[in-house]
Amino acid sequence: MGAGSGVWNDVPARADDQVGCGVSAEPAVCVRNATDGRPAKIAPSVCDGCGGRVFFVLVDDVEGAAERMCAGCGGRAFIADSEEFWDDADPGEACWPCGSSRFETPE
């Protein structure tokens, strides 16, 4: 690995990655791949309405837009700058390779 690189949860990390405490490796890899390797700030999600940490995620790969929906209260929030692209989006539900559509961030 080059200077400034390391390994975080068995995922290659760069000096410009900003990974928050409690973020698992899988979402970090997905975000890194979605940003074409550009630096990204990755932090755990917490619902503003109920404090829940389990979400369903709607995504549109063409528009580059995503929205999370709390499994507990149904509260919704756009991810990053997705709101500005949402009107043109045709989102579908994101799923893990195992088929689960629930995404959970640890405490």
FIKOLZA-1660 file (N, C-alpha, C; in steps of 0.1 Angstrom, whole numbers, plus 5000, padded with zeros to 4 digits):
% residues 107
   i   px   py   pz ch aa at
   1 5008 4988 5000  A  M  N
   1 5000 5000 5000  A  M CA
   1 5009 5012 5000  A  M  C
   2 5004 5023 4994  A  G  N
   2 5011 5035 4993  A  G CA
   2 5011 5043 5006  A  G  C
   3 5018 5054 5006  A  A  N
   3 5019 5063 5018  A  A CA
   3 5005 5068 5020  A  A  C
   4 5001 5069 5033  A  G  N
   4 4988 5074 5037  A  G CA
   4 4977 5064 5036  A  G  C
   5 4980 5052 5032  A  S  N
   5 4970 5042 5031  A  S CA
   5 4970 5033 5043  A  S  C
   6 4960 5026 5045  A  G  N
   6 4959 5016 5056  A  G CA
   6 4948 5007 5054  A  G  C
   7 4944 4999 5064  A  V  N
   7 4933 4990 5063  A  V CA
   7 4924 4992 5074  A  V  C
   8 4911 4993 5071  A  W  N
   8 4901 4996 5081  A  W CA
   8 4890 4985 5079  A  W  C
   9 4888 4977 5089  A  N  N
   9 4878 4966 5088  A  N CA
   9 4880 4958 5076  A  N  C
  10 4892 4955 5072  A  D  N
  10 4896 4947 5061  A  D CA
  10 4893 4953 5047  A  D  C
  11 4891 4966 5048  A  V  N
  11 4888 4974 5035  A  V CA
  11 4899 4983 5033  A  V  C
  12 4905 4984 5021  A  P  N
  12 4916 4993 5019  A  P CA
  12 4911 5007 5021  A  P  C
  13 4918 5015 5029  A  A  N
  13 4914 5029 5032  A  A CA
  13 4925 5038 5027  A  A  C
  14 4921 5051 5023  A  R  N
  14 4931 5061 5019  A  R CA
  14 4931 5072 5030  A  R  C
  15 4941 5080 5029  A  A  N
  15 4943 5091 5039  A  A CA
  15 4931 5101 5038  A  A  C
  16 4925 5102 5026  A  D  N
  16 4914 5112 5025  A  D CA
  16 4900 5106 5028  A  D  C
  17 4899 5093 5032  A  D  N
  17 4886 5088 5036  A  D CA
  17 4883 5093 5050  A  D  C
  18 4870 5096 5052  A  Q  N
  18 4865 5100 5065  A  Q CA
  18 4854 5091 5069  A  Q  C
  19 4858 5081 5077  A  V  N
  19 4848 5070 5081  A  V CA
  19 4845 5072 5096  A  V  C
  20 4832 5074 5099  A  G  N
  20 4828 5077 5112  A  G CA
  20 4828 5064 5120  A  G  C
  21 4828 5065 5133  A  C  N
  21 4828 5054 5143  A  C CA
  21 4814 5047 5141  A  C  C
  22 4815 5034 5141  A  G  N
  22 4802 5026 5139  A  G CA
  22 4798 5023 5125  A  G  C
  23 4806 5027 5115  A  V  N
  23 4803 5024 5101  A  V CA
  23 4809 5011 5097  A  V  C
  24 4801 5002 5092  A  S  N
  24 4806 4989 5089  A  S CA
  24 4813 4989 5075  A  S  C
  25 4821 4979 5072  A  A  N
  25 4829 4979 5060  A  A CA
  25 4821 4979 5047  A  A  C
  26 4809 4972 5047  A  E  N
  26 4802 4970 5035  A  E CA
  26 4797 4983 5029  A  E  C
  27 4790 4992 5037  A  P  N
  27 4786 5005 5032  A  P CA
  27 4797 5014 5028  A  P  C
  28 4808 5013 5035  A  A  N
  28 4820 5021 5031  A  A CA
  28 4825 5017 5017  A  A  C
  29 4825 5004 5014  A  V  N
  29 4829 5000 5001  A  V CA
  29 4819 5004 4990  A  V  C
  30 4806 5003 4993  A  C  N
  30 4796 5007 4984  A  C CA
  30 4797 5022 4981  A  C  C
  31 4799 5030 4991  A  V  N
  31 4800 5045 4989  A  V CA
  31 4813 5048 4981  A  V  C
  32 4824 5042 4984  A  R  N
  32 4836 5044 4977  A  R CA
  32 4835 5040 4962  A  R  C
  33 4828 5029 4960  A  N  N
  33 4826 5025 4946  A  N CA
  33 4817 5035 4938  A  N  C
  34 4806 5039 4945  A  A  N
  34 4797 5048 4939  A  A CA
  34 4802 5062 4936  A  A  C
  35 4813 5066 4943  A  T  N
  35 4819 5079 4941  A  T CA
  35 4831 5078 4932  A  T  C
  36 4833 5067 4925  A  D  N
  36 4844 5065 4916  A  D CA
  36 4857 5067 4922  A  D  C
  37 4858 5064 4935  A  G  N
  37 4871 5065 4942  A  G CA
  37 4874 5079 4948  A  G  C
  38 4864 5088 4946  A  R  N
  38 4866 5102 4951  A  R CA
  38 4865 5101 4966  A  R  C
  39 4871 5110 4974  A  P  N
  39 4869 5110 4988  A  P CA
  39 4855 5112 4992  A  P  C
  40 4851 5105 5003  A  A  N
  40 4837 5106 5008  A  A CA
  40 4837 5106 5023  A  A  C
  41 4828 5113 5029  A  K  N
  41 4826 5112 5043  A  K CA
  41 4815 5102 5046  A  K  C
  42 4818 5092 5054  A  I  N
  42 4809 5081 5056  A  I CA
  42 4806 5081 5071  A  I  C
  43 4793 5082 5075  A  A  N
  43 4789 5083 5089  A  A CA
  43 4777 5074 5091  A  A  C
  44 4775 5069 5104  A  P  N
  44 4763 5062 5106  A  P CA
  44 4751 5070 5105  A  P  C
  45 4739 5064 5101  A  S  N
  45 4727 5071 5100  A  S CA
  45 4718 5069 5112  A  S  C
  46 4712 5080 5117  A  V  N
  46 4702 5079 5128  A  V CA
  46 4690 5087 5124  A  V  C
  47 4678 5081 5126  A  C  N
  47 4666 5088 5122  A  C CA
  47 4664 5100 5132  A  C  C
  48 4661 5112 5126  A  D  N
  48 4658 5124 5134  A  D CA
  48 4645 5122 5142  A  D  C
  49 4636 5115 5136  A  G  N
  49 4622 5113 5143  A  G CA
  49 4622 5105 5155  A  G  C
  50 4628 5093 5154  A  C  N
  50 4627 5083 5165  A  C CA
  50 4640 5078 5170  A  C  C
  51 4651 5082 5164  A  G  N
  51 4665 5077 5168  A  G CA
  51 4668 5063 5162  A  G  C
  52 4659 5058 5153  A  G  N
  52 4661 5045 5148  A  G CA
  52 4674 5044 5139  A  G  C
  53 4679 5032 5138  A  R  N
  53 4691 5029 5130  A  R CA
  53 4689 5018 5120  A  R  C
  54 4677 5015 5117  A  V  N
  54 4674 5005 5106  A  V CA
  54 4666 5012 5095  A  V  C
  55 4670 5011 5083  A  F  N
  55 4664 5018 5072  A  F CA
  55 4662 5009 5060  A  F  C
  56 4653 5013 5052  A  F  N
  56 4651 5009 5038  A  F CA
  56 4657 5020 5029  A  F  C
  57 4664 5016 5018  A  V  N
  57 4670 5027 5010  A  V CA
  57 4665 5026 4996  A  V  C
  58 4661 5037 4990  A  L  N
  58 4656 5038 4977  A  L CA
  58 4667 5045 4969  A  L  C
  59 4671 5039 4957  A  V  N
  59 4682 5045 4949  A  V CA
  59 4678 5045 4934  A  V  C
  60 4684 5055 4928  A  D  N
  60 4683 5056 4913  A  D CA
  60 4698 5058 4908  A  D  C
  61 4703 5047 4903  A  D  N
  61 4717 5047 4898  A  D CA
  61 4720 5057 4887  A  D  C
  62 4709 5059 4878  A  V  N
  62 4711 5068 4867  A  V CA
  62 4712 5083 4872  A  V  C
  63 4703 5087 4880  A  E  N
  63 4703 5101 4885  A  E CA
  63 4713 5103 4897  A  E  C
  64 4718 5092 4903  A  G  N
  64 4727 5092 4914  A  G CA
  64 4720 5098 4926  A  G  C
  65 4708 5093 4929  A  A  N
  65 4700 5098 4940  A  A CA
  65 4696 5087 4949  A  A  C
  66 4696 5090 4962  A  A  N
  66 4692 5080 4972  A  A CA
  66 4684 5086 4984  A  A  C
  67 4675 5079 4989  A  E  N
  67 4667 5083 5001  A  E CA
  67 4666 5072 5010  A  E  C
  68 4667 5075 5023  A  R  N
  68 4665 5064 5033  A  R CA
  68 4651 5066 5040  A  R  C
  69 4645 5054 5044  A  M  N
  69 4632 5055 5051  A  M CA
  69 4634 5046 5063  A  M  C
  70 4631 5053 5075  A  C  N
  70 4633 5046 5088  A  C CA
  70 4623 5034 5088  A  C  C
  71 4628 5022 5092  A  A  N
  71 4619 5011 5094  A  A CA
  71 4610 5012 5106  A  A  C
  72 4614 5021 5116  A  G  N
  72 4606 5023 5128  A  G CA
  72 4594 5032 5126  A  G  C
  73 4597 5044 5121  A  C  N
  73 4587 5054 5121  A  C CA
  73 4583 5059 5107  A  C  C
  74 4590 5054 5097  A  G  N
  74 4587 5058 5083  A  G CA
  74 4593 5071 5079  A  G  C
  75 4600 5078 5088  A  G  N
  75 4607 5090 5085  A  G CA
  75 4616 5089 5073  A  G  C
  76 4616 5099 5065  A  R  N
  76 4625 5099 5052  A  R CA
  76 4635 5110 5052  A  R  C
  77 4646 5107 5046  A  A  N
  77 4657 5117 5045  A  A CA
  77 4665 5114 5032  A  A  C
  78 4668 5124 5025  A  F  N
  78 4677 5123 5013  A  F CA
  78 4691 5120 5018  A  F  C
  79 4699 5113 5010  A  I  N
  79 4713 5110 5012  A  I CA
  79 4721 5120 5004  A  I  C
  80 4730 5127 5010  A  A  N
  80 4739 5136 5003  A  A CA
  80 4731 5147 4996  A  A  C
  81 4734 5149 4983  A  D  N
  81 4727 5159 4975  A  D CA
  81 4715 5154 4967  A  D  C
  82 4710 5142 4971  A  S  N
  82 4700 5135 4963  A  S CA
  82 4687 5143 4961  A  S  C
  83 4683 5152 4970  A  E  N
  83 4671 5159 4968  A  E CA
  83 4670 5167 4955  A  E  C
  84 4681 5173 4951  A  E  N
  84 4681 5181 4939  A  E CA
  84 4679 5172 4926  A  E  C
  85 4681 5159 4927  A  F  N
  85 4679 5150 4915  A  F CA
  85 4666 5142 4916  A  F  C
  86 4660 5142 4928  A  W  N
  86 4649 5133 4931  A  W CA
  86 4637 5134 4921  A  W  C
  87 4634 5146 4917  A  D  N
  87 4622 5148 4908  A  D CA
  87 4624 5140 4895  A  D  C
  88 4636 5139 4890  A  D  N
  88 4639 5131 4878  A  D CA
  88 4642 5117 4880  A  D  C
  89 4642 5112 4893  A  A  N
  89 4646 5099 4896  A  A CA
  89 4635 5089 4895  A  A  C
  90 4638 5076 4892  A  D  N
  90 4629 5065 4892  A  D CA
  90 4635 5055 4901  A  D  C
  91 4633 5057 4915  A  P  N
  91 4640 5049 4924  A  P CA
  91 4635 5035 4926  A  P  C
  92 4644 5026 4930  A  G  N
  92 4640 5012 4933  A  G CA
  92 4646 5009 4947  A  G  C
  93 4641 4999 4953  A  E  N
  93 4646 4995 4967  A  E CA
  93 4659 4988 4966  A  E  C
  94 4669 4993 4974  A  A  N
  94 4682 4987 4974  A  A CA
  94 4682 4974 4983  A  A  C
  95 4690 4964 4979  A  C  N
  95 4690 4952 4987  A  C CA
  95 4705 4947 4988  A  C  C
  96 4708 4941 4998  A  W  N
  96 4721 4934 5000  A  W CA
  96 4721 4922 4991  A  W  C
  97 4733 4917 4988  A  P  N
  97 4734 4904 4980  A  P CA
  97 4726 4893 4986  A  P  C
  98 4724 4892 4999  A  C  N
  98 4717 4882 5005  A  C CA
  98 4702 4883 5003  A  C  C
  99 4697 4895 4998  A  G  N
  99 4683 4897 4995  A  G CA
  99 4676 4906 5005  A  G  C
 100 4682 4909 5016  A  S  N
 100 4676 4917 5026  A  S CA
 100 4676 4932 5021  A  S  C
 101 4665 4939 5024  A  S  N
 101 4664 4953 5021  A  S CA
 101 4666 4962 5033  A  S  C
 102 4669 4956 5044  A  R  N
 102 4671 4964 5057  A  R CA
 102 4685 4967 5059  A  R  C
 103 4688 4980 5061  A  F  N
 103 4702 4985 5063  A  F CA
 103 4702 4990 5078  A  F  C
 104 4712 4985 5086  A  E  N
 104 4713 4989 5100  A  E CA
 104 4726 4995 5103  A  E  C
 105 4726 5006 5110  A  T  N
 105 4739 5012 5115  A  T CA
 105 4740 5009 5130  A  T  C
 106 4751 5004 5134  A  P  N
 106 4753 5001 5148  A  P CA
 106 4754 5013 5157  A  P  C
 107 4752 5011 5170  A  E  N
 107 4752 5022 5179  A  E CA
 107 4767 5025 5183  A  E  C
% end
